[in-house]
Amino acid sequence: MWFHTPVSDGLPSPFLAAARDNREVAVMVATFDPPDDVRQVRMTGPARLEVKDVTRIRRIYERYIPAWSTDWADHAASPDARLWSMSPDRGMAVAYPGLENRPVFRWSSAADGPFNS
């Protein structure tokens, strides 16, 4: 999983600090557009800082923004944000179509997880 986080002078940045030290983090990614699209993935695993990769950063943002602009290109290339990743060793994933309860998929090792290729 890849993330792009602003670096703020004087403000704590716990994810970047954990990634800098290769510590474990917990993240949650959710989609909430009821009643048809309610999904959630929660994961824990080691984080690390990555080399700036504007192409990868653009792929991250294009999922969420309607059009790529000069402002977004400047943000992606800015030294004021860091690219980091986490390897999801453990976690759970669930979808609630129609807001109905559904089985939860859980994994306790990276080899059993949905991101193992």
C-alpha positions as a printed NumPy array, in Angstrom:
array([[  0.   ,   0.   ,   0.   ],
       [  1.315,   3.432,  -0.949],
       [  0.713,   6.806,   0.687],
       [  1.756,  10.409,   0.053],
       [  1.897,  12.508,   3.233],
       [  2.604,  16.238,   3.655],
       [  5.593,  17.186,   5.779],
       [  4.57 ,  19.912,   8.226],
       [  7.158,  21.954,  10.095],
       [  6.663,  21.55 ,  13.81 ],
       [  3.594,  19.298,  13.522],
       [  3.78 ,  15.624,  14.434],
       [  3.746,  13.193,  11.544],
       [  3.453,   9.759,  13.156],
       [  3.21 ,   7.791,   9.905],
       [  6.334,   9.394,   8.463],
       [  8.202,   8.891,  11.752],
       [  7.221,   5.21 ,  11.792],
       [  8.201,   4.801,   8.126],
       [ 11.554,   6.503,   8.739],
       [ 12.271,   3.918,  11.476],
       [ 10.712,   0.943,   9.598],
       [  8.19 ,   0.502,  12.425],
       [  4.799,  -1.131,  12.212],
       [  1.756,   1.007,  11.396],
       [ -1.992,   0.421,  11.262],
       [ -3.983,   1.91 ,   8.378],
       [ -7.592,   1.831,   7.275],
       [ -8.901,   2.516,   3.78 ],
       [-12.654,   2.912,   3.419],
       [-15.213,   3.698,   0.756],
       [-18.509,   5.021,   2.067],
       [-21.162,   5.662,  -0.568],
       [-24.267,   3.982,   0.881],
       [-26.213,   1.995,   0.325],
       [-24.392,   0.209,  -2.511],
       [-20.687,   0.868,  -1.899],
       [-19.502,   0.528,   1.685],
       [-16.103,  -1.176,   1.938],
       [-13.315,  -1.196,   4.488],
       [ -9.803,  -2.642,   4.68 ],
       [ -7.762,  -2.457,   7.894],
       [ -4.137,  -3.531,   7.877],
       [ -1.035,  -3.573,  10.05 ],
       [  2.531,  -4.064,   8.951],
       [  5.947,  -2.448,   8.6  ],
       [  6.24 ,   0.957,   6.949],
       [  9.15 ,   2.519,   5.081],
       [  9.986,   5.754,   3.344],
       [ 10.224,   5.507,  -0.437],
       [ 12.094,   7.428,  -3.118],
       [  9.986,  10.173,  -4.721],
       [  8.122,   8.632,  -7.661],
       [  5.843,  11.212,  -9.305],
       [  4.273,   8.612, -11.614],
       [  3.231,   6.464,  -8.638],
       [  2.007,   9.528,  -6.728],
       [ -0.108,  10.535,  -9.703],
       [ -1.671,   7.037,  -9.812],
       [ -2.558,   7.385,  -6.115],
       [ -4.325,  10.732,  -6.59 ],
       [ -6.034,   9.951,  -9.902],
       [ -8.296,   7.535,  -8.037],
       [ -9.774,  10.451,  -6.098],
       [ -9.554,  13.625,  -8.172],
       [-11.659,  14.311, -11.267],
       [ -8.901,  15.852, -13.412],
       [ -5.113,  16.111, -13.177],
       [ -4.082,  19.77 , -13.067],
       [ -0.934,  21.856, -12.789],
       [ -1.658,  22.32 ,  -9.066],
       [ -1.844,  18.555,  -8.555],
       [  1.345,  18.045, -10.59 ],
       [  3.127,  20.63 ,  -8.419],
       [  1.845,  18.933,  -5.261],
       [  2.989,  15.494,  -6.455],
       [  6.503,  16.786,  -7.183],
       [  6.756,  18.964,  -4.053],
       [  9.531,  18.218,  -1.552],
       [  6.956,  19.118,   1.132],
       [  5.374,  15.645,   0.937],
       [  6.894,  12.19 ,   1.29 ],
       [  6.03 ,   8.923,  -0.396],
       [  5.867,   5.934,   1.942],
       [  4.59 ,   2.397,   1.846],
       [  3.434,  -0.298,   4.2  ],
       [  3.426,  -4.06 ,   3.752],
       [  0.096,  -5.449,   5.004],
       [  1.112,  -8.41 ,   7.159],
       [ -2.233,  -8.727,   8.976],
       [ -5.688,  -7.322,   8.502],
       [ -9.309,  -7.605,   7.564],
       [-11.514,  -6.602,   4.649],
       [-15.281,  -6.354,   4.441],
       [-17.966,  -5.035,   2.101],
       [-21.52 ,  -4.103,   3.049],
       [-23.561,  -3.949,  -0.182],
       [-27.033,  -2.659,   0.64 ],
       [-25.697,  -2.092,   4.186],
       [-26.147,  -5.814,   4.873],
       [-23.766,  -7.678,   7.161],
       [-21.328,  -9.818,   5.177],
       [-18.523, -12.197,   6.13 ],
       [-15.23 , -10.569,   7.041],
       [-12.035, -11.719,   5.308],
       [ -9.15 , -11.819,   7.792],
       [ -5.498, -12.684,   7.332],
       [ -2.675, -13.09 ,   9.827],
       [  0.302, -13.428,   7.486],
       [  1.273, -11.609,   4.31 ],
       [  1.199, -14.893,   2.363],
       [ -2.512, -15.325,   3.171],
       [ -3.458, -11.704,   2.455],
       [ -5.31 , -10.277,  -0.533],
       [ -2.271,  -8.277,  -1.686],
       [  0.017, -11.291,  -2.073],
       [  0.961, -11.75 ,  -5.71 ]])
